[in-house]
């Protein structure tokens, strides 16, 4: 399997002048931990992660997860002081020294890359432009579908099936396709990610089952915790 077989397409991105508050809101609303920073031509300039924001917020070691994000919207003194005294734009806080990969990068090489550089995700580019992102979770799902050195490779038919499912979900179900990941191996479909309701979960299931070439569907979609996405 290659990066193109497991990557998350339709990546949520921000421009270089995006405000820190808006970046924090995007992370919260979409239940993600990082956003690539791209220019007008979708060229990757950097990435803003939870870690980039956390380094600019003083918080207790026992604070609950995402507390540092929520302070942006509570009106507390710490958030107010932060806005006044620290950088406010994506290009000022983003990680610039980025590693990227191509769509044809084998998964076992991607795994070694993440381990070597102690990173959690890597942007996928085509002709210098962002086309997807591969995270540790994407890799694990890919490896669960087939071993990275398996004798039977993912075929072009599998990739066409994957593209067709994602297109159908994106255009006709109302489900945010950036929150799900689809892996296809010899017509066997695995669906991972988060949706907001059982109805959305079933809609993705039906979209996959109705796609030509699909043999079986394993629906592993989970529910977004209540309150996430409506902060």
Secondary structure per residue as TSV (DSSP state, phi and psi in degrees):
chain	resnum	aa	ss	phi	psi
A	1	X	-	360.0	150.7
A	2	X	B	-119.7	172.0
A	3	X	H	-54.5	-39.1
A	4	X	H	-62.5	-22.8
A	5	X	H	-81.0	-16.8
A	6	X	H	-128.4	-11.1
A	7	X	-	-64.3	153.5
A	8	X	B	-86.9	116.8
A	9	X	-	-85.9	-176.2
A	10	X	S	48.8	50.2
A	11	X	-	-68.3	136.9
A	12	X	-	-72.1	128.0
A	13	X	E	-130.2	169.3
A	14	X	E	-134.2	153.4
A	15	X	-	-79.6	166.3
A	16	X	T	-59.3	-29.5
A	17	X	T	-95.2	13.6
A	18	X	-	-61.2	138.3
A	19	X	B	-75.8	146.4
A	20	X	H	-58.0	-39.2
A	21	X	H	-61.7	-40.3
A	22	X	H	-68.2	-37.6
A	23	X	H	-63.1	-45.2
A	24	X	H	-60.2	-41.7
A	25	X	H	-63.3	-41.5
A	26	X	H	-61.6	-43.1
A	27	X	H	-62.2	-42.9
A	28	X	H	-67.8	-49.6
A	29	X	H	-67.2	-29.0
A	30	X	H	-106.3	3.7
A	31	X	T	55.7	44.6
A	32	X	-	-123.0	164.6
A	33	X	S	-112.6	0.4
A	34	X	E	-164.3	155.5
A	35	X	E	-136.3	131.9
A	36	X	E	-68.6	148.6
A	37	X	E	-104.3	122.9
A	38	X	E	-128.2	156.3
A	39	X	-	-89.0	-171.1
A	40	X	T	-64.6	-18.4
A	41	X	T	-104.8	15.6
A	42	X	-	67.8	19.2
A	43	X	B	-77.3	133.7
A	44	X	E	-76.9	123.4
A	45	X	E	-101.9	-27.5
A	46	X	E	177.8	-168.2
A	47	X	E	-147.6	140.7
A	48	X	E	-111.9	121.2
A	49	X	E	-116.5	173.1
A	50	X	H	-54.1	-40.8
A	51	X	H	-61.1	-38.7
A	52	X	H	-63.2	-37.3
A	53	X	H	-77.2	-38.8
A	54	X	H	-62.6	-32.5
A	55	X	T	-65.4	-13.6
A	56	X	T	-109.8	9.9
A	57	X	S	-129.2	127.1
A	58	X	-	-86.9	122.7
A	59	X	-	-145.2	159.6
A	60	X	-	-70.8	152.1
A	61	X	T	-67.9	-19.7
A	62	X	T	-105.0	14.2
A	63	X	-	-66.1	145.9
A	64	X	-	-66.4	158.6
A	65	X	T	-58.0	137.3
A	66	X	T	70.0	8.7
A	67	X	H	-56.3	-42.7
A	68	X	H	-63.3	-28.8
A	69	X	H	-75.3	-43.8
A	70	X	H	-65.0	-25.7
A	71	X	G	-64.0	-20.8
A	72	X	G	-63.5	-25.1
A	73	X	G	-114.7	3.6
A	74	X	T	-92.7	-16.4
A	75	X	-	81.1	13.1
A	76	X	-	-67.9	161.4
A	77	X	H	-60.8	-39.0
A	78	X	H	-62.6	-41.1
A	79	X	H	-66.4	-40.6
A	80	X	H	-62.5	-45.5
A	81	X	H	-63.5	-37.2
A	82	X	H	-59.4	-48.9
A	83	X	H	-61.7	-36.2
A	84	X	H	-76.2	-31.5
A	85	X	H	-114.7	-4.8
A	86	X	S	-125.0	168.5
A	87	X	-	-57.8	146.6
A	88	X	-	-122.1	-5.2
A	89	X	B	-115.9	153.3
A	90	X	H	-57.2	-44.2
A	91	X	H	-68.0	-16.1
A	92	X	H	-87.5	-23.7
A	93	X	H	-115.6	-9.5
A	94	X	S	-68.7	154.4
A	95	X	B	-79.9	121.0
A	96	X	-	-94.0	-32.3
A	97	X	S	-79.1	75.8
A	98	X	-	-92.2	145.0
A	99	X	-	-104.2	134.4
A	100	X	E	-127.5	163.2
A	101	X	E	-134.0	165.0
A	102	X	-	-92.6	168.3
A	103	X	T	-64.6	-25.9
A	104	X	T	-92.8	11.2
A	105	X	-	-69.7	123.9
A	106	X	B	-62.5	147.1
A	107	X	H	-62.2	-36.2
A	108	X	H	-66.6	-29.3
A	109	X	H	-74.4	-36.7
A	110	X	H	-62.6	-43.0
A	111	X	H	-60.4	-43.7
A	112	X	H	-64.7	-35.9
A	113	X	H	-64.8	-45.8
A	114	X	H	-62.9	-40.8
A	115	X	H	-68.2	-43.4
A	116	X	H	-62.8	-41.1
A	117	X	H	-100.2	4.2
A	118	X	T	54.8	49.2
A	119	X	-	-120.1	159.8
A	120	X	S	-101.0	-15.2
A	121	X	E	-157.8	159.6
A	122	X	E	-143.0	131.1
A	123	X	E	-68.7	146.4
A	124	X	E	-107.8	127.9
A	125	X	E	-123.9	152.6
A	126	X	E	-131.7	119.0
A	127	X	T	55.0	37.5
A	128	X	T	82.6	-4.5
A	129	X	E	-106.1	144.6
A	130	X	E	-68.8	128.8
A	131	X	E	-124.9	-9.9
A	132	X	E	178.2	-176.6
A	133	X	E	-146.7	140.4
A	134	X	E	-114.8	122.2
A	135	X	E	-107.4	173.7
A	136	X	H	-59.5	-38.7
A	137	X	H	-63.1	-41.7
A	138	X	H	-58.3	-43.0
A	139	X	H	-62.8	-46.4
A	140	X	H	-60.1	-39.7
A	141	X	H	-67.4	-37.8
A	142	X	H	-65.4	-43.7
A	143	X	H	-67.3	-29.5
A	144	X	H	-71.1	-24.4
A	145	X	H	-81.3	-37.5
A	146	X	S	-163.0	146.2
A	147	X	-	-64.8	146.7
A	148	X	T	-64.1	-19.5
A	149	X	T	-110.2	22.8
A	150	X	-	-60.9	148.3
A	151	X	S	-71.5	-32.2
A	152	X	S	-93.3	107.9
A	153	X	-	-78.2	164.9
A	154	X	-	-69.2	134.0
A	155	X	-	-96.3	169.1
A	156	X	H	-64.1	-31.3
A	157	X	H	-62.5	-41.4
A	158	X	H	-60.5	-41.6
A	159	X	H	-68.6	-35.7
A	160	X	H	-66.3	-39.0
A	161	X	H	-62.5	-46.5
A	162	X	H	-59.0	-47.6
A	163	X	H	-61.1	-39.8
A	164	X	H	-66.4	-40.6
A	165	X	H	-64.2	-48.0
A	166	X	H	-62.2	-38.6
A	167	X	H	-65.4	-44.2
A	168	X	H	-63.2	-44.2
A	169	X	H	-61.9	-44.8
A	170	X	H	-65.9	-40.6
A	171	X	H	-90.7	-23.3
A	172	X	H	-129.6	-8.4
A	173	X	T	-106.2	-18.6
A	174	X	-	82.5	0.6
A	175	X	-	-83.8	139.3
A	176	X	-	-73.3	107.8
A	177	X	G	-68.0	-22.2
A	178	X	G	-70.1	-11.6
A	179	X	G	-94.5	-3.5
A	180	X	E	-122.7	160.4
A	181	X	E	-134.8	138.0
A	182	X	E	-120.1	130.0
A	183	X	E	-123.1	130.2
A	184	X	E	-124.9	126.4
A	185	X	E	-133.9	112.3
A	186	X	T	52.7	40.8
A	187	X	T	83.3	-6.5
A	188	X	E	-89.2	123.0
A	189	X	E	-105.6	131.3
A	190	X	E	-115.7	132.0
A	191	X	E	-118.3	128.5
A	192	X	E	-128.5	163.2
A	193	X	E	124.5	-159.4
A	194	X	E	-131.0	141.2
A	195	X	E	-132.7	172.1
A	196	X	S	-95.0	-12.7
A	197	X	S	-158.7	166.5
A	198	X	H	-64.1	-32.6
A	199	X	H	-63.7	-41.9
A	200	X	H	-65.8	-40.3
A	201	X	H	-59.8	-43.8
A	202	X	H	-68.9	-35.2
A	203	X	H	-62.1	-41.7
A	204	X	H	-65.8	-40.5
A	205	X	H	-58.1	-48.4
A	206	X	H	-64.8	-41.6
A	207	X	H	-59.1	-40.6
A	208	X	H	-69.8	-45.8
A	209	X	H	-62.2	-31.2
A	210	X	T	-85.2	-2.5
A	211	X	S	-81.4	126.6
A	212	X	T	-56.3	136.7
A	213	X	T	97.0	-13.2
A	214	X	-	-78.2	130.0
A	215	X	-	-93.7	-54.6
A	216	X	E	-141.5	159.8
A	217	X	E	-128.2	126.7
A	218	X	E	-108.1	106.9
A	219	X	E	-95.3	105.3
A	220	X	-	-105.9	18.9
A	221	X	-	-65.0	138.2
A	222	X	E	-110.5	175.5
A	223	X	E	-99.0	138.0
A	224	X	-	-67.7	132.7
A	225	X	-	-55.7	142.4
A	226	X	T	-57.4	131.8
A	227	X	T	101.2	-27.1
A	228	X	T	-72.4	132.2
A	229	X	T	92.6	-4.3
A	230	X	-	-131.1	23.8
A	231	X	-	-71.5	360.0
